[in-house]
Amino acid sequence: MKLIQIIGVSAAFAMVACGSNNSASTTDTTAAATDTTAKMAPSTAAEQDFINYAVPANTKEIIWIKAGIKEGHNRELRSDAKMMLKDHEQLGSTVSAYLDAHKSFAVPTVDTANVVNINDKKGADWDKAWVDKMIDDHSGLLDKLKKSQTDVKDTAMLAIITGAIPVVQSHLTMVNDLKAKLK
């Protein structure tokens, strides 16, 4: 079993708070994540719960996205996956900086063995299964982000969450559009 400790890994949340269309929020979110001034609230169960969900989700999502880039048969799928990978890795860096600055969080260890479980599918069936997985993951993440917006009190973490919502929504829209094209 391959286990990865997330601090130091450039993958931490399930979506990035910036993308090619959100470069302004990249700076704001990165600054918020590394700001250790009085804005920081003490760690609460809500913050730890979000870390416990988001860190493993993003780590596994990156593995799925890389599989899409490598194994996808559809050119648009591979292109979309490359864009999503950049977003995931950028937020991963932001979150890693946040976690380094906020040592009070327990960072989960993630089992990355056999994450991609659609290797029995081939061609268009593989692509459809990948897209379905992306839709499920992004839908769940969007729900978690919105709930966390009301539960999380730490302003730096809240800035990361709030910035991630439009990116997650754009990824969800993208994979839903791709699903319609793959039918």
N, CA and C atoms as a LAMMPS dump frame, in Angstrom:
ITEM: TIMESTEP
0
ITEM: NUMBER OF ATOMS
549
ITEM: BOX BOUNDS ff ff ff
-5.0000000000000000e+02 5.0000000000000000e+02
-5.0000000000000000e+02 5.0000000000000000e+02
-5.0000000000000000e+02 5.0000000000000000e+02
ITEM: ATOMS id mol type element x y z
1 1 1 N 0.825 -1.169 0
2 1 2 C 0 0 0
3 1 3 C 0.876 1.241 0
4 2 1 N 0.592 2.163 -0.855
5 2 2 C 1.376 3.376 -0.928
6 2 3 C 0.627 4.463 -0.176
7 3 1 N 1.265 5.043 0.834
8 3 2 C 0.658 6.101 1.621
9 3 3 C 1.429 7.386 1.407
10 4 1 N 0.695 8.498 1.342
11 4 2 C 1.332 9.787 1.131
12 4 3 C 0.931 10.717 2.261
13 5 1 N 1.913 11.321 2.922
14 5 2 C 1.625 12.372 3.892
15 5 3 C 1.51 13.652 3.081
16 6 1 N 0.44 14.395 3.261
17 6 2 C 0.102 15.472 2.36
18 6 3 C 0.946 16.723 2.522
19 7 1 N 1.362 17.097 3.717
20 7 2 C 2.175 18.311 3.84
21 7 3 C 3.412 18.125 2.986
22 8 1 N 3.696 19.111 2.179
23 8 2 C 4.836 19.027 1.284
24 8 3 C 4.455 18.516 -0.094
25 9 1 N 3.315 17.897 -0.228
26 9 2 C 2.825 17.425 -1.509
27 9 3 C 2.014 18.558 -2.12
28 10 1 N 2.112 18.777 -3.369
29 10 2 C 1.419 19.903 -3.965
30 10 3 C -0.008 19.543 -4.339
31 11 1 N -0.673 18.785 -3.455
32 11 2 C -2.06 18.445 -3.695
33 11 3 C -2.781 18.363 -2.378
34 12 1 N -3.758 19.24 -2.161
35 12 2 C -4.399 19.178 -0.864
36 12 3 C -5.9 19.285 -0.911
37 13 1 N -6.462 20.075 -1.697
38 13 2 C -7.919 20.186 -1.74
39 13 3 C -8.441 19.625 -3.038
40 14 1 N -9.727 19.555 -3.177
41 14 2 C -10.319 19.003 -4.352
42 14 3 C -10.524 19.974 -5.463
43 15 1 N -10.304 21.188 -5.279
44 15 2 C -10.291 22.098 -6.405
45 15 3 C -9.433 23.285 -6.063
46 16 1 N -9.042 24.045 -7.084
47 16 2 C -8.182 25.178 -6.865
48 16 3 C -8.991 26.456 -6.808
49 17 1 N -8.52 27.375 -6.029
50 17 2 C -9.178 28.664 -5.868
51 17 3 C -8.772 29.607 -6.982
52 18 1 N -8.057 29.098 -7.954
53 18 2 C -7.686 29.915 -9.084
54 18 3 C -7.604 29.031 -10.309
55 19 1 N -7.613 29.651 -11.414
56 19 2 C -7.486 28.96 -12.682
57 19 3 C -7.094 30 -13.696
58 20 1 N -7.083 29.63 -14.934
59 20 2 C -6.662 30.581 -15.946
60 20 3 C -7.598 31.783 -16.002
61 21 1 N -8.843 31.626 -15.588
62 21 2 C -9.787 32.729 -15.601
63 21 3 C -9.885 33.439 -14.271
64 22 1 N -9.168 32.982 -13.259
65 22 2 C -9.297 33.535 -11.921
66 22 3 C -7.953 33.961 -11.351
67 23 1 N -7.079 34.538 -12.141
68 23 2 C -5.744 34.843 -11.658
69 23 3 C -5.751 35.848 -10.527
70 24 1 N -6.705 36.74 -10.468
71 24 2 C -6.76 37.704 -9.372
72 24 3 C -7.013 37.005 -8.05
73 25 1 N -7.859 35.997 -8.048
74 25 2 C -8.142 35.315 -6.791
75 25 3 C -6.976 34.437 -6.353
76 26 1 N -6.075 34.096 -7.267
77 26 2 C -4.91 33.308 -6.889
78 26 3 C -4.081 34.062 -5.866
79 27 1 N -3.789 35.304 -6.16
80 27 2 C -2.987 36.101 -5.262
81 27 3 C -3.687 36.288 -3.934
82 28 1 N -4.967 36.645 -3.973
83 28 2 C -5.716 36.857 -2.744
84 28 3 C -5.758 35.597 -1.905
85 29 1 N -6.022 34.47 -2.526
86 29 2 C -6.144 33.219 -1.793
87 29 3 C -4.796 32.795 -1.22
88 30 1 N -3.725 32.93 -1.999
89 30 2 C -2.414 32.559 -1.506
90 30 3 C -2.039 33.436 -0.325
91 31 1 N -2.298 34.717 -0.428
92 31 2 C -1.987 35.613 0.674
93 31 3 C -2.795 35.241 1.906
94 32 1 N -4.053 34.929 1.709
95 32 2 C -4.898 34.557 2.843
96 32 3 C -4.417 33.271 3.486
97 33 1 N -3.952 32.344 2.683
98 33 2 C -3.531 31.054 3.22
99 33 3 C -2.248 31.152 4.022
100 34 1 N -1.394 32.115 3.709
101 34 2 C -0.133 32.215 4.417
102 34 3 C -0.135 33.313 5.472
103 35 1 N -1.22 34.038 5.628
104 35 2 C -1.33 35.097 6.615
105 35 3 C -1.558 34.489 7.993
106 36 1 N -0.64 34.746 8.898
107 36 2 C -0.769 34.185 10.243
108 36 3 C -1.042 35.28 11.275
109 37 1 N -1.577 36.39 10.851
110 37 2 C -1.876 37.485 11.77
111 37 3 C -3.133 37.192 12.556
112 38 1 N -3.667 38.213 13.199
113 38 2 C -4.801 38.061 14.109
114 38 3 C -6.069 37.552 13.426
115 39 1 N -6.112 37.52 12.113
116 39 2 C -7.297 37.026 11.414
117 39 3 C -7.551 35.549 11.683
118 40 1 N -6.535 34.831 12.074
119 40 2 C -6.649 33.386 12.247
120 40 3 C -7.459 33.047 13.486
121 41 1 N -8.5 32.288 13.303
122 41 2 C -9.297 31.798 14.421
123 41 3 C -8.702 30.485 14.9
124 42 1 N -8.939 30.121 16.145
125 42 2 C -8.444 28.825 16.598
126 42 3 C -9.061 27.7 15.761
127 43 1 N -8.323 26.609 15.626
128 43 2 C -8.836 25.46 14.886
129 43 3 C -10.102 24.955 15.555
130 44 1 N -11.075 24.649 14.745
131 44 2 C -12.313 24.096 15.261
132 44 3 C -12.569 22.753 14.585
133 45 1 N -13.57 22.079 15.083
134 45 2 C -13.942 20.802 14.473
135 45 3 C -14.321 20.995 13.007
136 46 1 N -14.961 22.106 12.672
137 46 2 C -15.37 22.354 11.28
138 46 3 C -14.154 22.477 10.362
139 47 1 N -13.116 23.166 10.826
140 47 2 C -11.912 23.307 10.014
141 47 3 C -11.227 21.952 9.836
142 48 1 N -11.085 21.209 10.933
143 48 2 C -10.441 19.897 10.844
144 48 3 C -11.257 18.953 9.976
145 49 1 N -12.568 19.012 10.084
146 49 2 C -13.44 18.183 9.257
147 49 3 C -13.226 18.491 7.778
148 50 1 N -13.104 19.764 7.456
149 50 2 C -12.885 20.131 6.067
150 50 3 C -11.529 19.616 5.577
151 51 1 N -10.486 19.774 6.375
152 51 2 C -9.163 19.259 6.006
153 51 3 C -9.231 17.746 5.801
154 52 1 N -9.918 17.056 6.704
155 52 2 C -10.037 15.595 6.615
156 52 3 C -10.745 15.154 5.34
157 53 1 N -11.655 15.962 4.829
158 53 2 C -12.362 15.65 3.591
159 53 3 C -11.53 16.077 2.379
160 54 1 N -11.063 17.305 2.413
161 54 2 C -10.483 17.922 1.228
162 54 3 C -9.116 17.37 0.85
163 55 1 N -8.265 17.119 1.814
164 55 2 C -6.918 16.648 1.496
165 55 3 C -6.952 15.306 0.754
166 56 1 N -7.62 14.296 1.293
167 56 2 C -7.678 13.033 0.541
168 56 3 C -8.416 13.162 -0.796
169 57 1 N -9.472 13.961 -0.813
170 57 2 C -10.236 14.119 -2.054
171 57 3 C -9.363 14.691 -3.162
172 58 1 N -8.588 15.724 -2.863
173 58 2 C -7.756 16.323 -3.894
174 58 3 C -6.635 15.397 -4.326
175 59 1 N -6.042 14.706 -3.392
176 59 2 C -4.963 13.779 -3.726
177 59 3 C -5.464 12.721 -4.707
178 60 1 N -6.604 12.152 -4.399
179 60 2 C -7.17 11.122 -5.284
180 60 3 C -7.657 11.725 -6.597
181 61 1 N -8.194 12.939 -6.536
182 61 2 C -8.659 13.607 -7.754
183 61 3 C -7.504 13.828 -8.725
184 62 1 N -6.362 14.225 -8.21
185 62 2 C -5.197 14.438 -9.07
186 62 3 C -4.803 13.131 -9.758
187 63 1 N -4.872 12.041 -9.054
188 63 2 C -4.562 10.736 -9.665
189 63 3 C -5.556 10.43 -10.791
190 64 1 N -6.84 10.671 -10.552
191 64 2 C -7.858 10.463 -11.59
192 64 3 C -7.614 11.384 -12.785
193 65 1 N -7.291 12.637 -12.524
194 65 2 C -7.059 13.588 -13.611
195 65 3 C -5.851 13.164 -14.449
196 66 1 N -4.784 12.755 -13.785
197 66 2 C -3.602 12.283 -14.532
198 66 3 C -3.943 11.049 -15.366
199 67 1 N -4.81 10.195 -14.84
200 67 2 C -5.246 9.035 -15.632
201 67 3 C -6.028 9.5 -16.856
202 68 1 N -6.844 10.533 -16.699
203 68 2 C -7.579 11.082 -17.837
204 68 3 C -6.649 11.617 -18.908
205 69 1 N -5.588 12.286 -18.487
206 69 2 C -4.604 12.817 -19.428
207 69 3 C -3.902 11.679 -20.157
208 70 1 N -3.54 10.648 -19.419
209 70 2 C -2.767 9.538 -19.987
210 70 3 C -3.635 8.531 -20.751
211 71 1 N -4.791 8.184 -20.196
212 71 2 C -5.594 7.087 -20.734
213 71 3 C -6.809 7.516 -21.555
214 72 1 N -7.189 8.786 -21.418
215 72 2 C -8.379 9.251 -22.131
216 72 3 C -8.239 9.126 -23.633
217 73 1 N -9.314 8.756 -24.268
218 73 2 C -9.307 8.585 -25.723
219 73 3 C -9.807 9.824 -26.449
220 74 1 N -10.613 10.599 -25.774
221 74 2 C -11.205 11.795 -26.352
222 74 3 C -10.247 12.977 -26.159
223 75 1 N -9.987 13.696 -27.234
224 75 2 C -9.056 14.824 -27.189
225 75 3 C -9.536 15.918 -26.232
226 76 1 N -10.826 16.204 -26.224
227 76 2 C -11.367 17.233 -25.325
228 76 3 C -11.237 16.798 -23.865
229 77 1 N -11.446 15.527 -23.592
230 77 2 C -11.289 15.015 -22.235
231 77 3 C -9.853 15.257 -21.758
232 78 1 N -8.879 14.924 -22.58
233 78 2 C -7.48 15.112 -22.193
234 78 3 C -7.152 16.591 -21.987
235 79 1 N -7.684 17.434 -22.835
236 79 2 C -7.457 18.874 -22.714
237 79 3 C -8.086 19.42 -21.428
238 80 1 N -9.316 19.029 -21.165
239 80 2 C -9.991 19.467 -19.938
240 80 3 C -9.248 18.963 -18.7
241 81 1 N -8.771 17.743 -18.759
242 81 2 C -8.04 17.174 -17.626
243 81 3 C -6.757 17.955 -17.358
244 82 1 N -6.068 18.364 -18.395
245 82 2 C -4.845 19.154 -18.209
246 82 3 C -5.148 20.477 -17.515
247 83 1 N -6.237 21.114 -17.903
248 83 2 C -6.618 22.372 -17.268
249 83 3 C -6.981 22.137 -15.797
250 84 1 N -7.732 21.077 -15.53
251 84 2 C -8.12 20.786 -14.154
252 84 3 C -6.899 20.448 -13.301
253 85 1 N -5.926 19.76 -13.88
254 85 2 C -4.732 19.405 -13.128
255 85 3 C -4 20.654 -12.653
256 86 1 N -3.866 21.633 -13.526
257 86 2 C -3.216 22.888 -13.124
258 86 3 C -3.948 23.52 -11.949
259 87 1 N -5.261 23.534 -12.01
260 87 2 C -6.062 24.117 -10.928
261 87 3 C -5.847 23.359 -9.618
262 88 1 N -5.905 22.037 -9.678
263 88 2 C -5.73 21.214 -8.477
264 88 3 C -4.346 21.404 -7.87
265 89 1 N -3.336 21.415 -8.707
266 89 2 C -1.98 21.568 -8.196
267 89 3 C -1.757 22.951 -7.599
268 90 1 N -2.332 23.983 -8.204
269 90 2 C -2.181 25.344 -7.674
270 90 3 C -2.822 25.445 -6.294
271 91 1 N -4.01 24.936 -6.136
272 91 2 C -4.634 25.004 -4.819
273 91 3 C -3.905 24.105 -3.832
274 92 1 N -3.417 22.996 -4.295
275 92 2 C -2.634 22.134 -3.423
276 92 3 C -1.464 22.884 -2.811
277 93 1 N -0.793 23.688 -3.612
278 93 2 C 0.31 24.504 -3.101
279 93 3 C -0.182 25.525 -2.088
280 94 1 N -1.306 26.147 -2.372
281 94 2 C -1.884 27.13 -1.462
282 94 3 C -2.252 26.48 -0.134
283 95 1 N -2.87 25.34 -0.21
284 95 2 C -3.295 24.647 1.007
285 95 3 C -2.095 24.123 1.782
286 96 1 N -1.084 23.635 1.088
287 96 2 C 0.126 23.188 1.778
288 96 3 C 0.737 24.334 2.571
289 97 1 N 0.775 25.529 1.964
290 97 2 C 1.296 26.7 2.673
291 97 3 C 0.417 27.024 3.877
292 98 1 N -0.883 26.927 3.691
293 98 2 C -1.809 27.169 4.807
294 98 3 C -1.544 26.179 5.938
295 99 1 N -1.433 24.914 5.618
296 99 2 C -1.223 23.892 6.643
297 99 3 C 0.139 24.044 7.322
298 100 1 N 1.151 24.455 6.566
299 100 2 C 2.459 24.702 7.162
300 100 3 C 2.394 25.85 8.169
301 101 1 N 1.572 26.844 7.877
302 101 2 C 1.439 28.002 8.762
303 101 3 C 0.498 27.743 9.934
304 102 1 N -0.313 26.723 9.842
305 102 2 C -1.306 26.414 10.871
306 102 3 C -1.07 25 11.372
307 103 1 N -0.072 24.851 12.178
308 103 2 C 0.382 23.531 12.636
309 103 3 C -0.628 22.814 13.531
310 104 1 N -1.714 23.483 13.901
311 104 2 C -2.677 22.856 14.814
312 104 3 C -3.534 21.795 14.128
313 105 1 N -3.449 21.681 12.808
314 105 2 C -4.258 20.706 12.096
315 105 3 C -3.553 19.363 11.97
316 106 1 N -4.307 18.319 12.164
317 106 2 C -3.817 16.979 11.862
318 106 3 C -4.048 16.764 10.368
319 107 1 N -2.986 16.459 9.654
320 107 2 C -3.087 16.277 8.207
321 107 3 C -3.236 14.794 7.922
322 108 1 N -4.328 14.415 7.255
323 108 2 C -4.562 12.986 7.005
324 108 3 C -3.543 12.377 6.047
325 109 1 N -3.304 11.112 6.251
326 109 2 C -2.492 10.315 5.337
327 109 3 C -3.463 9.684 4.342
328 110 1 N -3.042 9.614 3.096
329 110 2 C -3.942 9.164 2.045
330 110 3 C -3.403 7.903 1.378
331 111 1 N -4.226 6.881 1.306
332 111 2 C -3.883 5.654 0.6
333 111 3 C -4.151 5.885 -0.885
334 112 1 N -3.109 5.823 -1.682
335 112 2 C -3.256 6.091 -3.111
336 112 3 C -3.196 4.825 -3.971
337 113 1 N -3.188 3.683 -3.332
338 113 2 C -3.144 2.434 -4.087
339 113 3 C -4.481 2.177 -4.772
340 114 1 N -4.429 1.818 -6.012
341 114 2 C -5.618 1.417 -6.781
342 114 3 C -6.743 2.445 -6.751
343 115 1 N -6.398 3.713 -6.851
344 115 2 C -7.399 4.772 -6.83
345 115 3 C -8.26 4.721 -8.091
346 116 1 N -7.627 4.605 -9.239
347 116 2 C -8.365 4.557 -10.503
348 116 3 C -8.838 3.124 -10.711
349 117 1 N -10.138 2.946 -10.658
350 117 2 C -10.697 1.594 -10.697
351 117 3 C -11.568 1.342 -11.923
352 118 1 N -11.203 1.944 -13.043
353 118 2 C -11.969 1.723 -14.276
354 118 3 C -11.084 1.116 -15.364
355 119 1 N -10.01 0.497 -14.973
356 119 2 C -9.07 -0.054 -15.944
357 119 3 C -9.639 -1.233 -16.73
358 120 1 N -10.789 -1.761 -16.287
359 120 2 C -11.424 -2.839 -17.033
360 120 3 C -12.195 -2.306 -18.237
361 121 1 N -12.357 -1.008 -18.326
362 121 2 C -13.084 -0.395 -19.439
363 121 3 C -12.089 0.031 -20.514
364 122 1 N -12.573 0.139 -21.732
365 122 2 C -11.717 0.499 -22.856
366 122 3 C -12.395 1.57 -23.708
367 123 1 N -11.589 2.387 -24.365
368 123 2 C -12.078 3.352 -25.337
369 123 3 C -13.111 4.318 -24.789
370 124 1 N -14.208 4.462 -25.532
371 124 2 C -15.267 5.402 -25.164
372 124 3 C -15.9 5.04 -23.816
373 125 1 N -15.947 3.759 -23.49
374 125 2 C -16.498 3.352 -22.189
375 125 3 C -15.612 3.853 -21.044
376 126 1 N -14.307 3.818 -21.231
377 126 2 C -13.394 4.345 -20.222
378 126 3 C -13.623 5.838 -20.051
379 127 1 N -13.711 6.554 -21.171
380 127 2 C -13.923 8.003 -21.126
381 127 3 C -15.226 8.339 -20.391
382 128 1 N -16.28 7.608 -20.693
383 128 2 C -17.573 7.869 -20.03
384 128 3 C -17.487 7.593 -18.534
385 129 1 N -16.817 6.529 -18.149
386 129 2 C -16.664 6.216 -16.719
387 129 3 C -15.833 7.294 -16.018
388 130 1 N -14.809 7.786 -16.669
389 130 2 C -13.984 8.853 -16.109
390 130 3 C -14.81 10.117 -15.906
391 131 1 N -15.574 10.484 -16.918
392 131 2 C -16.413 11.686 -16.822
393 131 3 C -17.44 11.52 -15.698
394 132 1 N -18.052 10.359 -15.585
395 132 2 C -19.012 10.122 -14.496
396 132 3 C -18.346 10.291 -13.135
397 133 1 N -17.125 9.807 -12.994
398 133 2 C -16.384 9.956 -11.737
399 133 3 C -16.109 11.426 -11.452
400 134 1 N -15.718 12.174 -12.46
401 134 2 C -15.452 13.605 -12.28
402 134 3 C -16.719 14.354 -11.868
403 135 1 N -17.843 13.986 -12.462
404 135 2 C -19.117 14.626 -12.098
405 135 3 C -19.463 14.331 -10.644
406 136 1 N -19.347 13.077 -10.256
407 136 2 C -19.639 12.701 -8.858
408 136 3 C -18.722 13.431 -7.886
409 137 1 N -17.437 13.416 -8.165
410 137 2 C -16.47 14.047 -7.258
411 137 3 C -16.688 15.552 -7.152
412 138 1 N -16.883 16.217 -8.287
413 138 2 C -17.051 17.663 -8.262
414 138 3 C -18.385 18.076 -7.642
415 139 1 N -19.416 17.279 -7.849
416 139 2 C -20.706 17.566 -7.205
417 139 3 C -20.585 17.463 -5.689
418 140 1 N -19.943 16.409 -5.225
419 140 2 C -19.745 16.235 -3.79
420 140 3 C -18.883 17.331 -3.193
421 141 1 N -17.839 17.711 -3.907
422 141 2 C -16.968 18.77 -3.416
423 141 3 C -17.707 20.1 -3.354
424 142 1 N -18.478 20.397 -4.371
425 142 2 C -19.213 21.659 -4.376
426 142 3 C -20.152 21.728 -3.174
427 143 1 N -20.841 20.636 -2.896
428 143 2 C -21.712 20.592 -1.714
429 143 3 C -20.907 20.811 -0.436
430 144 1 N -19.761 20.159 -0.324
431 144 2 C -18.921 20.284 0.873
432 144 3 C -18.391 21.707 1.018
433 145 1 N -17.97 22.319 -0.074
434 145 2 C -17.481 23.694 -0.019
435 145 3 C -18.571 24.65 0.466
436 146 1 N -19.763 24.505 -0.074
437 146 2 C -20.859 25.402 0.318
438 146 3 C -21.22 25.22 1.788
439 147 1 N -21.24 23.983 2.253
440 147 2 C -21.536 23.738 3.664
441 147 3 C -20.425 24.295 4.534
442 148 1 N -19.197 24.098 4.12
443 148 2 C -18.054 24.569 4.898
444 148 3 C -18.006 26.088 4.973
445 149 1 N -18.531 26.755 3.966
446 149 2 C -18.577 28.216 3.984
447 149 3 C -19.332 28.731 5.208
448 150 1 N -20.334 28.009 5.646
449 150 2 C -21.1 28.447 6.809
450 150 3 C -20.522 27.906 8.112
451 151 1 N -19.767 26.819 8.059
452 151 2 C -19.244 26.181 9.276
453 151 3 C -17.855 26.674 9.686
454 152 1 N -16.998 26.931 8.713
455 152 2 C -15.611 27.297 8.98
456 152 3 C -15.536 28.745 9.466
457 153 1 N -14.747 28.965 10.501
458 153 2 C -14.6 30.305 11.074
459 153 3 C -13.25 30.939 10.752
460 154 1 N -12.222 30.146 10.484
461 154 2 C -10.9 30.657 10.17
462 154 3 C -10.958 31.43 8.853
463 155 1 N -10.612 32.715 8.893
464 155 2 C -10.777 33.553 7.707
465 155 3 C -9.872 33.152 6.55
466 156 1 N -8.67 32.679 6.855
467 156 2 C -7.767 32.263 5.778
468 156 3 C -8.31 31.021 5.072
469 157 1 N -8.788 30.053 5.846
470 157 2 C -9.366 28.859 5.24
471 157 3 C -10.652 29.215 4.496
472 158 1 N -11.424 30.096 5.072
473 158 2 C -12.669 30.517 4.433
474 158 3 C -12.39 31.185 3.083
475 159 1 N -11.317 31.956 3.002
476 159 2 C -10.953 32.586 1.725
477 159 3 C -10.611 31.535 0.669
478 160 1 N -9.916 30.483 1.074
479 160 2 C -9.583 29.4 0.141
480 160 3 C -10.863 28.723 -0.334
481 161 1 N -11.745 28.424 0.598
482 161 2 C -13.011 27.745 0.267
483 161 3 C -13.856 28.602 -0.659
484 162 1 N -14.008 29.871 -0.307
485 162 2 C -14.837 30.778 -1.105
486 162 3 C -14.269 30.948 -2.508
487 163 1 N -12.951 31.024 -2.622
488 163 2 C -12.333 31.146 -3.938
489 163 3 C -12.432 29.879 -4.765
490 164 1 N -12.526 28.744 -4.1
491 164 2 C -12.582 27.47 -4.815
492 164 3 C -13.954 27.203 -5.434
493 165 1 N -15.002 27.752 -4.853
494 165 2 C -16.361 27.442 -5.321
495 165 3 C -16.565 27.725 -6.811
496 166 1 N -16.211 28.899 -7.326
497 166 2 C -16.446 29.112 -8.767
498 166 3 C -15.609 28.2 -9.658
499 167 1 N -14.436 27.817 -9.203
500 167 2 C -13.596 26.926 -9.994
501 167 3 C -14.196 25.524 -10.022
502 168 1 N -14.65 25.059 -8.868
503 168 2 C -15.303 23.747 -8.804
504 168 3 C -16.539 23.749 -9.691
505 169 1 N -17.31 24.827 -9.63
506 169 2 C -18.501 24.928 -10.466
507 169 3 C -18.125 24.9 -11.948
508 170 1 N -17.045 25.586 -12.314
509 170 2 C -16.631 25.591 -13.727
510 170 3 C -16.168 24.209 -14.169
511 171 1 N -15.488 23.482 -13.294
512 171 2 C -15.066 22.111 -13.633
513 171 3 C -16.28 21.196 -13.772
514 172 1 N -17.246 21.359 -12.886
515 172 2 C -18.46 20.547 -12.958
516 172 3 C -19.223 20.827 -14.25
517 173 1 N -19.324 22.082 -14.61
518 173 2 C -19.988 22.447 -15.868
519 173 3 C -19.239 21.839 -17.054
520 174 1 N -17.919 21.919 -17.008
521 174 2 C -17.095 21.388 -18.095
522 174 3 C -17.301 19.886 -18.271
523 175 1 N -17.277 19.127 -17.175
524 175 2 C -17.42 17.676 -17.321
525 175 3 C -18.861 17.287 -17.659
526 176 1 N -19.836 18.059 -17.217
527 176 2 C -21.215 17.797 -17.633
528 176 3 C -21.377 18.04 -19.133
529 177 1 N -20.754 19.091 -19.64
530 177 2 C -20.789 19.376 -21.086
531 177 3 C -20.093 18.245 -21.855
532 178 1 N -18.988 17.776 -21.321
533 178 2 C -18.263 16.693 -21.975
534 178 3 C -19.105 15.409 -21.979
535 179 1 N -19.79 15.15 -20.887
536 179 2 C -20.639 13.967 -20.833
537 179 3 C -21.695 13.994 -21.945
538 180 1 N -22.288 15.148 -22.17
539 180 2 C -23.302 15.269 -23.225
540 180 3 C -22.704 14.988 -24.597
541 181 1 N -21.459 15.348 -24.8
542 181 2 C -20.802 15.114 -26.085
543 181 3 C -20.38 13.661 -26.278
544 182 1 N -20.165 12.951 -25.193
545 182 2 C -19.693 11.574 -25.295
546 182 3 C -20.819 10.562 -25.513
547 183 1 N -22.06 10.974 -25.453
548 183 2 C -23.176 10.037 -25.601
549 183 3 C -23.272 9.448 -26.964
